[in-house]
């Protein structure tokens, strides 16, 4: 299915659900609405046009549609909040954490009520994919590239299960946390490693730079 169809179906569902809910309570027509679709500040012009086409395909009239940058939408919303420090010169930041990146923007309120971008959008690879990359590299450092490749090739479901557990535990970590974290590592990894080397993963840990930092137990790798 083309991507534009997927986006269009998602937008149509959200639009229709909102309209059905409001029309059951208020006397409203579809033309009474002006639709605002926020997009990441890093999106290209063609990507924004793609989203506009998907929205129009979903039944939203182009005259009633505006595409805005997510930082601008967040800044406009913040001006409506009852915050004491949002007077003239007050600054606030828009932090958005997505699957692959984290994006930060700093705004300042001007005397005429407009918003100035003090720090333009900056982003980096601080999302889950980077965590998974570091985690899998640690596993490779312990069991070796050959073992990990065979594990990934033969046990794709186990690999996905392990990385989902890493993601779930990562989302629960707070900045001041300083306790052990239990990550479920499939026993298949142990089996593959023993078949190739004749050793256990715990023996490999003892011979690595992770000695004393990682404790290996059945179906569980504790950090």
Buried (B, 14 or more C-beta within 10 A) or exposed (E): EEEEEEBBBEBBEEBEEEBEEEEEEEEEEEEEBEBEBBBBBEBEEEEBEBBBBBBBBBEBEEEBBEBBBBBBBBBEEBBEEEEEEBEEEBEBEBEBEEEEBBBBBBBBBEEEEEBEBEEEBEBEEBBBBBBBEEBBEBBBBBBBEEBBEBBBEEBEEBBEEBBEBBBEBBEEEEEEEEEEBEBBBBBBBBBBBBEEBEEEBBBBBBEBEBEEEBBBEEEEBEB
